[in-house]
Amino acid sequence: MGTKSQSRAYLFASFVVLFWGTSATAFKIGLKHIEPIQLLFWSSFSASIILFSILLFQNKLELIQFRSKSDFALSMAEALLNPFLYYLVLFKAYNLLPTQVAQPLNYIWPIVLVVLSAIILKHPLHLTDITALLISLTGVAFISSQGNPNIFAKTNPKGVLLAIGSSIIWAGFWIVNMYDKHRDVVAKLFISFSMATFFTLIYMLLTDNSPVFNLNGFATSVYIGAFEMGITFVLWLKALNSATNTARLGNFSYLVPFIALLFISIVLKEKIVWTTLLGLSLIIGAIIFQQVFAKRTVKNSDS
C-alpha cells in the first residue's frame, strides 16, 4: 500500500462526488432512449468490461475465482441484489418519478441498514435509530409531495415505493457483503457485474425483451457503467486507502445528493422545489444524527 496522504484522498474523493453526482442525470437521460432493463443490461455489461480491464492493468486476473462453494453462493446472492435487482428497481423508479424525487429517496439506505441489521442480525435497535428513521421518513414524505403544501397531493405511490425498495435492496446487499470480506473488492465487483449481466440477459429473454442497440441509450449506458458503477468505485477505494482520517473522508458522500440536484437543475432543467431540499436535508441530517450516536455508543462501550 502506498504512503498515506489526506490531500490525495480528498482529490480522489472529489472526483467520486463529481461522478456520482452526475449519475441521477445520466439515469434519466438514458431512460429517455431505452427501457430500464435495457439500460441495466448495457450498463452492467460496460461495467464488467471496465472492471476486467482494471484487473488486467493491476495484474490481478488470478483473483477472479471461487475458492469454495460459499464464495460462489455469496457472489450469486450479491449479484442478484446488486447490481441486478437494485438497479432494475431503481431505474423503474426513475422512469416514474421526477429525478429530484427519485434521487434523494434512495439515500435512506443507511438508516434502513440499521433497521435490517436489527431484524436479521439481531443488532440492538436504539431509540435514536427509531428517531432517525422517523425523521428520514418525514423527509421522504416532503420529497414525494413535489412542492405541494398538501404532502400527499402529488405523490406517485408506485414510484416512491420502488425508490424506497431500492434502498432496502441496497441495505440487504451490504448485509450479505458482511459475510464476504476475504476476497479482493475489485475482483468481487467484476464477478457481480458479470453475473448480473447474465441474469439481465436471461430476464430479457424470458420476457421477450432482447437487447436493442440504441446509440444514445448505449452511450449513456457506457457512461453509467464507467462513472456510476466501475471506475468511480475504484477511485473511492483509492481514496479510502490513501486517507489518514477515513471518518472525515466519509463526510464527502453527503455532498453527492446536493451535487446531483445541481446537475438535475442545469442539465435536465428541472426546477428544484423547496420540499426536495427540505426532505433531503432531513434525510441527511437523520443519517448524521444516527451515525454520531452510534460512534458515541461504541466509545462508551470501549471505555
Stockholm file with secondary structure:
# STOCKHOLM 1.0

chainA/1-303         MGTKSQSRAYLFASFVVLFWGTSATAFKIGLKHIEPIQLLFWSSFSASIILFSILLFQNKLELIQFRSKSDFALSMAEALLNPFLYYLVLFKAYNLLPTQVAQPLNYIWPIVLVVLSAIILKHPLHLTDITALLISLTGVAFISSQGNPNIFAKTNPKGVLLAIGSSIIWAGFWIVNMYDKHRDVVAKLFISFSMATFFTLIYMLLTDNSPVFNLNGFATSVYIGAFEMGITFVLWLKALNSATNTARLGNFSYLVPFIALLFISIVLKEKIVWTTLLGLSLIIGAIIFQQVFAKRTVKNSDS
#=GR chainA/1-303 SS CCCCCHHHHHHHHHHHHHHHHHHHHHHHHHHTTSCHHHHHHHHHHHHHHHHHHHHHHTTCGGGCSCSSHHHHHHHHHHHIIIIIIHHHHHHHHHHHSCHHHHHHHGGGHHHHHHHHHHHHSCCCCCHHHHHHHHHHHHHHHHHHTTTCSSTTSSCCHHHHHHHHHHHHHHHHHHHHHTTCCSSCHHHHHHHHHHHHHHHHHHHHHHTTCCCCCCHHHHHHHHHHIIIIIIHHHHHHHHHHHHCSCHHHHHGGGGGHHHHHHHHHHHHSCCCCCHHHHHHHHHHHHHHHHHHHHHHHHHHHHHC
#=GC SS_cons         CCCCCHHHHHHHHHHHHHHHHHHHHHHHHHHTTSCHHHHHHHHHHHHHHHHHHHHHHTTCGGGCSCSSHHHHHHHHHHHIIIIIIHHHHHHHHHHHSCHHHHHHHGGGHHHHHHHHHHHHSCCCCCHHHHHHHHHHHHHHHHHHTTTCSSTTSSCCHHHHHHHHHHHHHHHHHHHHHTTCCSSCHHHHHHHHHHHHHHHHHHHHHHTTCCCCCCHHHHHHHHHHIIIIIIHHHHHHHHHHHHCSCHHHHHGGGGGHHHHHHHHHHHHSCCCCCHHHHHHHHHHHHHHHHHHHHHHHHHHHHHC
//
